[in-house]
Amino acid sequence: MRHRSLLILTTALTTGALTLSACGSRDDNKGSDNGGKKTTVTIGVDAPLTGSLSAIGQGIKNSVDLAVKTANKNNEVKGVTFKIEPLDDQAVPASGQQNATKLAADTSVLGAVGPLNSGVAQSMQRVFANANLTQVSPANTNPALSQGDKWGQGKKSRPFKTYFRTATTDIIQGRFAAQYLYNDAKKRKAFVVDDKQTYGAGLATIFSQEFKRLGGQVVGTDHLTTKETDFSSTANKIKNSGADSVYFGGQYPEGGLLSGQTKRAGANVPVMGGDGIYDPAFIKAAGGNNNGDLATSVGYPVQQLDSAKTFIKDYAAQNYKDPYAAYGGYSYDAAWAIIQSVKKVMNDNNGKLPSDARGKVVDAMSTVSFQGVTGKVSFDQYGDTTNKQLTVYTVKDGKWTTVKSATFKE
């Protein structure tokens, strides 16, 4: 998306700060080694903070906020106070582009976390690249964002050196899902549906290719429209196709409704999707017993990772209104990668931000390597995460339950 394919926080917006040519701003109220003053560095956040995906977006924002508070508390970067500027894209590409323009214009911003949706990311990438501003998505999964439009032909080319992500791509996620459905769940006839969006359509395509390669049949395909609620026509097609499973490329609002309507149509088969449906709201939207539905998500369950114990404890201590949700750990790690890059830039320049701080931060991102909330955090030559761990979840008694976690291997 994000997403996430794809792909990305609760403190006050910072506007009107005095700015310096070093891409930072001074806060006269805070002491430091730099003439008794600290440099303020802003980390932008772009996510759907309102609307149907706000349950995820708020978790992204809060997790970045926690990373910033932790860095400030521990004086992680000597001479720097971090703050965030959260902006709401409502999962709309045009809004994301406007937010990117706003963040790029603020010289105190040295990096941005987000967005959630891959389609929104496409609208933002060039804006950030033109400003030489680092962007790290915790959720985007569409391969083209980092590997170019011809990745499917084996011709990978990184479009923007400013783009990074802590979530693995749909190349991995779609294939992982197909392998589980065919090899583990023993399904052979899948009906494939997508929401016509960048994330959903891309994920559905990769799943279909791998499922057929393994020997499975795609017995039917259909498309639905986001924000609509009546998918009875698709549900009837699924029932009449003889499918033993459904794969849905899209997000949880539509995915949950599709699952419920499919079962009410008489097709008692599992609906499987990617990380876009891995949310309690999917189960609620299904409106009934959808035990057996499946979802993949990037990484291992955060609550099961030793590396995430401190994050979970600290998040709870902040009493945020919303949970960290599916991408909290990846959002924290995305922000921490920016913080570590700023730290390297400062250390390499005698404790001061250079005049070309943004460009230096982009370069430093390529060398980042640390143990984060989600495990080892580092990036390959495309800006993609080197962490290729994934998990399959199933709905059991109204909750998502872990089925299988593994490191994907080609």
C-alpha positions as CSV (number, residue, x, y, z in Angstrom):
1,M,0.0,0.0,0.0
2,R,0.2,0.3,0.8
3,H,0.2,0.0,1.1
4,R,0.2,-0.4,1.5
5,S,0.7,-0.9,0.6
6,L,0.4,1.1,0.8
7,L,2.4,2.9,3.7
8,I,3.8,5.8,8.0
9,L,2.1,10.9,16.0
10,T,0.1,13.1,18.3
11,T,1.6,16.4,19.2
12,A,0.8,19.9,18.2
13,L,1.5,21.1,14.6
14,T,4.5,23.3,14.4
15,T,4.2,26.3,12.2
16,G,5.8,29.6,12.2
17,A,9.0,28.4,13.7
18,L,12.1,30.5,12.9
19,T,14.0,28.7,10.2
20,L,17.7,28.5,9.4
21,S,19.5,27.8,6.2
22,A,20.6,24.5,7.9
23,C,17.1,23.2,7.4
24,G,16.4,23.4,11.1
25,S,14.8,25.9,13.4
26,R,15.9,27.4,16.7
27,D,14.0,27.1,19.9
28,D,15.1,29.9,22.2
29,N,13.5,28.3,25.2
30,K,15.7,25.2,25.3
31,G,19.3,25.0,26.3
32,S,22.0,23.2,24.3
33,D,25.6,23.1,23.5
34,N,25.0,25.3,20.5
35,G,25.1,28.7,22.1
36,G,22.6,27.6,24.7
37,K,20.0,26.7,22.1
38,K,18.8,23.6,20.5
39,T,18.0,23.0,16.8
40,T,14.4,21.9,16.2
41,V,14.0,19.2,13.6
42,T,10.5,18.3,12.4
43,I,9.4,14.9,11.2
44,G,6.3,15.1,9.1
45,V,3.6,12.4,9.3
46,D,1.1,11.8,6.5
47,A,-1.7,9.3,7.1
48,P,-5.5,9.0,7.0
49,L,-6.3,10.5,10.3
50,T,-10.0,10.8,9.6
51,G,-12.4,8.6,7.5
52,S,-12.7,4.8,7.2
53,L,-9.0,4.1,7.6
54,S,-8.4,6.4,10.6
55,A,-8.1,3.4,12.9
56,I,-4.8,2.6,11.2
57,G,-3.7,6.2,10.5
58,Q,-4.0,7.3,14.1
59,G,-1.8,4.4,15.2
60,I,0.8,5.5,12.7
61,K,0.7,9.1,14.0
62,N,0.9,8.0,17.6
63,S,3.8,5.7,17.1
64,V,5.9,8.4,15.4
65,D,5.0,10.7,18.2
66,L,6.3,8.1,20.7
67,A,9.6,7.8,18.8
68,V,10.0,11.6,18.9
69,K,9.2,11.8,22.6
70,T,11.7,8.9,23.3
71,A,14.4,10.6,21.3
72,N,13.9,13.9,23.1
73,K,13.7,12.2,26.6
74,N,17.0,10.3,26.0
75,N,18.7,13.2,24.2
76,E,19.3,10.8,21.3
77,V,20.7,13.5,19.1
78,K,22.7,16.0,21.1
79,G,21.7,19.6,20.3
80,V,18.4,18.6,18.6
81,T,14.8,18.7,19.7
82,F,12.5,16.7,17.5
83,K,8.8,17.4,16.9
84,I,6.2,16.1,14.5
85,E,3.8,17.7,12.1
86,P,0.9,15.3,11.4
87,L,-1.2,15.8,8.3
88,D,-4.4,14.1,7.2
89,D,-4.5,12.7,3.7
90,Q,-7.9,10.9,4.2
91,A,-6.5,8.1,1.9
92,V,-6.9,10.5,-1.0
93,P,-3.9,11.0,-3.4
94,A,-4.5,14.7,-4.1
95,S,-4.6,15.4,-0.4
96,G,-1.3,13.5,0.1
97,Q,0.3,15.5,-2.6
98,Q,-0.8,18.8,-1.0
99,N,0.6,17.5,2.3
100,A,3.9,16.6,0.7
101,T,4.1,20.1,-0.7
102,K,3.4,21.6,2.7
103,L,6.1,19.5,4.4
104,A,8.6,20.2,1.7
105,A,8.1,24.0,2.1
106,D,8.9,23.8,5.9
107,T,12.7,23.9,6.1
108,S,12.7,22.4,9.6
109,V,11.3,19.1,8.2
110,L,14.2,16.7,7.5
111,G,12.0,13.6,7.0
112,A,8.5,12.3,6.7
113,V,6.8,9.1,7.8
114,G,3.9,7.8,5.6
115,P,1.7,7.4,3.9
116,L,-0.5,4.4,4.5
117,N,-1.8,3.9,0.9
118,S,0.4,3.1,-2.1
119,G,-1.8,5.2,-4.3
120,V,-1.3,8.2,-2.1
121,A,2.5,7.6,-2.1
122,Q,2.6,7.8,-5.8
123,S,1.3,11.3,-5.7
124,M,3.8,12.3,-3.1
125,Q,7.1,10.8,-4.2
126,R,8.1,13.3,-6.8
127,V,7.3,16.3,-4.5
128,F,9.6,14.8,-1.8
129,A,12.3,14.0,-4.4
130,N,12.3,17.5,-5.8
131,A,12.8,18.8,-2.3
132,N,15.5,16.1,-1.5
133,L,13.4,15.2,1.5
134,T,13.4,11.7,3.0
135,Q,10.2,9.7,3.0
136,V,9.7,6.5,4.9
137,S,6.5,4.5,4.6
138,P,5.6,2.0,7.3
139,A,2.9,0.5,5.2
140,N,3.3,0.9,1.4
141,T,3.6,-2.5,-0.3
142,N,3.3,-1.7,-4.1
143,P,6.6,-2.8,-5.7
144,A,6.6,0.0,-8.3
145,L,7.2,2.6,-5.7
146,S,10.8,1.5,-5.1
147,Q,11.6,-0.7,-8.1
148,G,9.9,1.1,-11.0
149,D,7.0,0.3,-13.2
150,K,8.9,-2.5,-15.0
151,W,9.7,-4.6,-12.0
152,G,7.3,-7.3,-13.2
153,Q,9.5,-7.7,-16.3
154,G,12.6,-8.1,-14.2
155,K,13.7,-4.6,-15.0
156,K,14.1,-3.0,-11.5
157,S,15.0,0.7,-11.4
158,R,14.7,2.9,-8.3
159,P,12.5,5.9,-9.3
160,F,13.3,8.1,-6.3
161,K,16.3,7.9,-4.0
162,T,14.3,9.7,-1.3
163,Y,11.8,6.9,-0.9
164,F,12.2,4.2,1.7
165,R,9.9,1.8,3.5
166,T,9.9,-0.5,6.6
167,A,7.1,-2.7,5.2
168,T,8.0,-5.5,2.7
169,T,6.5,-5.4,-0.8
170,D,3.6,-7.1,-2.4
171,I,6.0,-9.2,-4.4
172,I,6.7,-10.9,-1.2
173,Q,3.3,-10.6,0.4
174,G,1.2,-11.8,-2.6
175,R,3.4,-14.8,-3.2
176,F,3.4,-15.7,0.5
177,A,-0.4,-15.6,0.6
178,A,-0.7,-17.8,-2.5
179,Q,1.8,-20.3,-1.1
180,Y,-0.1,-20.5,2.2
181,L,-3.5,-20.9,0.6
182,Y,-2.3,-23.6,-1.8
183,N,0.3,-25.5,0.3
184,D,-1.1,-25.1,3.8
185,A,-4.8,-24.5,3.5
186,K,-5.0,-26.9,0.5
187,K,-7.2,-24.6,-1.6
188,R,-7.3,-25.1,-5.3
189,K,-10.0,-22.8,-6.7
190,A,-9.7,-19.1,-5.9
191,F,-12.0,-16.3,-6.9
192,V,-10.0,-13.1,-7.0
193,V,-11.5,-9.6,-6.3
194,D,-9.8,-6.2,-6.1
195,D,-10.8,-2.7,-5.4
196,K,-9.2,-1.2,-8.5
197,Q,-6.7,0.8,-6.4
198,T,-2.9,0.7,-6.7
199,Y,-2.4,-1.5,-3.7
200,G,-5.3,-3.8,-4.1
201,A,-5.0,-4.5,-7.8
202,G,-1.3,-5.0,-7.6
203,L,-1.6,-7.4,-4.7
204,A,-4.3,-9.4,-6.4
205,T,-2.3,-9.7,-9.6
206,I,0.8,-11.1,-7.8
207,F,-1.3,-13.5,-5.8
208,S,-3.0,-14.8,-8.9
209,Q,0.3,-15.3,-10.7
210,E,1.8,-17.3,-7.9
211,F,-1.4,-19.3,-7.2
212,K,-1.6,-20.4,-10.8
213,R,2.1,-21.2,-10.9
214,L,1.7,-23.5,-7.9
215,G,-1.1,-25.4,-9.8
216,G,-4.2,-23.6,-8.5
217,Q,-7.1,-22.2,-10.6
218,V,-8.4,-18.7,-10.6
219,V,-12.1,-19.6,-11.3
220,G,-13.3,-16.0,-11.6
221,T,-12.4,-12.3,-11.1
222,D,-14.3,-9.2,-10.3
223,H,-13.7,-5.6,-9.2
224,L,-15.5,-3.5,-6.6
225,T,-15.5,0.2,-5.9
226,T,-14.2,1.7,-2.6
227,K,-16.7,3.4,-0.3
228,E,-19.6,1.4,-1.7
229,T,-21.4,-1.1,0.5
230,D,-23.4,-3.4,-1.7
231,F,-21.3,-6.2,-3.1
232,S,-24.1,-8.8,-3.5
233,S,-23.4,-9.1,-7.3
234,T,-19.8,-10.1,-6.6
235,A,-20.9,-12.4,-3.8
236,N,-23.3,-14.2,-6.1
237,K,-20.6,-14.6,-8.7
238,I,-18.3,-16.2,-6.1
239,K,-21.1,-18.6,-5.1
240,N,-21.8,-19.7,-8.7
241,S,-18.1,-20.1,-9.5
242,G,-17.5,-23.1,-7.3
243,A,-14.6,-21.4,-5.6
244,D,-13.2,-22.9,-2.4
245,S,-11.6,-19.6,-1.4
246,V,-11.7,-15.8,-2.2
247,Y,-8.6,-13.6,-2.4
248,F,-9.4,-9.9,-2.0
249,G,-6.9,-7.1,-2.9
250,G,-8.0,-4.1,-0.9
251,Q,-8.7,-2.6,2.5
252,Y,-10.8,-3.7,5.5
253,P,-13.9,-1.6,5.0
254,E,-14.8,-3.2,1.7
255,G,-13.1,-6.5,2.5
256,G,-15.2,-7.1,5.6
257,L,-18.4,-6.3,3.8
258,L,-17.5,-8.6,1.0
259,S,-16.8,-11.4,3.4
260,G,-20.1,-11.0,5.2
261,Q,-22.1,-10.7,2.0
262,T,-20.4,-13.7,0.4
263,K,-21.3,-16.0,3.3
264,R,-24.8,-14.7,3.4
265,A,-25.1,-15.5,-0.3
266,G,-24.4,-19.1,0.5
267,A,-20.7,-19.4,-0.3
268,N,-19.2,-20.5,3.0
269,V,-15.5,-20.1,1.9
270,P,-12.7,-18.2,3.5
271,V,-11.9,-14.7,2.3
272,M,-8.2,-14.0,2.3
273,G,-6.4,-10.6,1.9
274,G,-3.3,-8.7,2.6
275,D,-2.3,-6.4,5.4
276,G,-5.0,-4.0,4.2
277,I,-7.7,-6.2,5.8
278,Y,-5.7,-7.1,8.9
279,D,-7.6,-5.0,11.4
280,P,-10.3,-5.7,13.9
281,A,-12.6,-3.4,11.9
282,F,-12.6,-6.1,9.1
283,I,-14.2,-8.5,11.5
284,K,-16.7,-5.9,12.6
285,A,-17.6,-5.0,9.0
286,A,-18.3,-8.6,8.2
287,G,-21.2,-8.4,10.6
288,G,-21.3,-12.1,11.4
289,N,-19.4,-15.2,11.9
290,N,-16.4,-15.0,9.6
291,N,-14.3,-17.6,11.4
292,G,-11.6,-18.9,9.0
293,D,-11.0,-15.7,7.0
294,L,-7.3,-15.1,6.5
295,A,-4.9,-12.2,6.2
296,T,-1.2,-11.7,5.7
297,S,0.7,-8.9,7.3
298,V,4.3,-7.7,7.1
299,G,6.6,-8.9,9.9
300,Y,5.9,-10.9,12.9
301,P,3.2,-10.0,15.5
302,V,4.6,-7.1,17.4
303,Q,3.2,-8.3,20.7
304,Q,5.2,-11.5,20.3
305,L,8.5,-9.9,19.6
306,D,11.0,-9.4,22.5
307,S,12.2,-6.3,20.6
308,A,8.8,-4.7,20.9
309,K,8.2,-5.0,24.7
310,T,9.5,-1.6,25.5
311,F,7.5,0.0,22.6
312,I,4.3,-1.7,23.8
313,K,4.9,-0.6,27.4
314,D,5.8,3.0,26.5
315,Y,2.8,3.3,24.0
316,A,0.4,2.2,26.8
317,A,1.9,4.7,29.2
318,Q,1.1,7.6,26.8
319,N,-2.6,6.8,27.1
320,Y,-3.2,7.4,23.4
321,K,-6.8,7.3,22.4
322,D,-6.2,4.8,19.6
323,P,-4.1,1.6,19.5
324,Y,-0.9,1.3,17.6
325,A,-2.7,-1.1,15.2
326,A,-1.1,-2.9,12.3
327,Y,1.7,-0.5,11.5
328,G,2.6,1.0,14.9
329,G,5.9,-0.8,15.2
330,Y,6.9,-0.1,11.6
331,S,6.0,3.6,12.0
332,Y,8.1,3.9,15.1
333,D,11.0,2.2,13.3
334,A,10.5,4.5,10.3
335,A,10.7,7.6,12.5
336,W,13.7,6.2,14.4
337,A,15.5,5.6,11.1
338,I,15.1,9.3,10.3
339,I,16.3,10.2,13.8
340,Q,19.4,8.0,13.4
341,S,20.1,9.6,10.0
342,V,19.9,13.1,11.5
343,K,22.3,11.8,14.3
344,K,24.8,10.6,11.7
345,V,24.6,13.9,9.8
346,M,25.2,15.9,13.0
347,N,28.1,13.7,14.1
348,D,29.7,14.0,10.7
349,N,29.5,17.8,10.8
350,N,30.9,18.5,14.3
351,G,27.5,18.5,16.0
352,K,25.8,20.9,13.7
353,L,23.4,20.6,10.8
354,P,25.0,21.3,7.5
355,S,23.4,23.7,4.9
356,D,22.5,20.6,2.8
357,A,21.0,18.7,5.7
358,R,18.2,17.1,3.7
359,G,20.5,15.6,1.1
360,K,22.8,14.4,3.8
361,V,19.9,12.7,5.6
362,V,18.9,10.9,2.4
363,D,22.4,9.6,2.0
364,A,22.6,8.5,5.7
365,M,19.3,6.6,5.3
366,S,21.1,4.1,3.0
367,T,23.5,3.2,5.8
368,V,21.0,3.0,8.7
369,S,21.2,-0.3,10.6
370,F,19.7,-0.9,14.0
371,Q,17.6,-3.3,16.1
372,G,14.2,-1.7,16.0
373,V,10.7,-2.6,17.4
374,T,10.1,-4.9,14.4
375,G,13.6,-6.5,14.3
376,K,16.6,-5.5,12.2
377,V,16.0,-2.3,10.4
378,S,18.0,-1.5,7.3
379,F,17.4,-0.8,3.6
380,D,18.5,-2.4,0.3
381,Q,19.6,-0.6,-2.9
382,Y,16.0,0.2,-3.7
383,G,15.1,1.6,-0.3
384,D,13.1,-1.5,0.6
385,T,13.4,-3.1,4.0
386,T,15.7,-6.0,4.3
387,N,13.2,-7.5,6.8
388,K,11.2,-10.0,4.8
389,Q,9.2,-11.6,7.7
390,L,5.5,-12.2,7.2
391,T,2.6,-13.7,9.2
392,V,-0.7,-15.3,8.3
393,Y,-3.6,-14.6,10.6
394,T,-7.0,-16.2,10.8
395,V,-10.3,-15.0,12.4
396,K,-11.2,-17.1,15.3
397,D,-14.0,-16.3,17.7
398,G,-14.1,-12.7,16.6
399,K,-10.4,-12.0,16.8
400,W,-7.3,-12.2,14.6
401,T,-5.2,-15.2,15.6
402,T,-1.7,-16.0,14.4
403,V,-1.5,-19.1,12.2
404,K,2.0,-19.0,10.7
405,S,5.0,-16.7,10.8
406,A,8.0,-17.2,8.5
407,T,10.8,-15.4,6.7
408,F,10.0,-15.4,3.0
409,K,12.5,-17.2,0.7
410,E,12.5,-17.0,-3.0
